[in-house]
Amino acid sequence: MSPQTEVWFDLVPDADGVAVDQTLVPFITDRGISGERSVVIHMEATNETTGGAGPRQACLPLVFS
């Protein structure tokens, strides 16, 4: 877990429960490796030392071929 292999950004919902953010991925995944990846939404902000972010709230699959 590191900023070199993961994209970390914090979603903070407003009073209506809406959160919006965007990011630029600073790396390219190995195109020679196909398979599944995922977007995982955690409850807490990412700890930059440990990479921990608390319990998972959602896990959305991404499949590359």
Buried (B, 14 or more C-beta within 10 A) or exposed (E): EEEEEEEBEEEEEEEEEEEEEEEEEEEEEEEEEEEEEEEEEBEEBBEEEEEEBEEEEEEEEEEEE
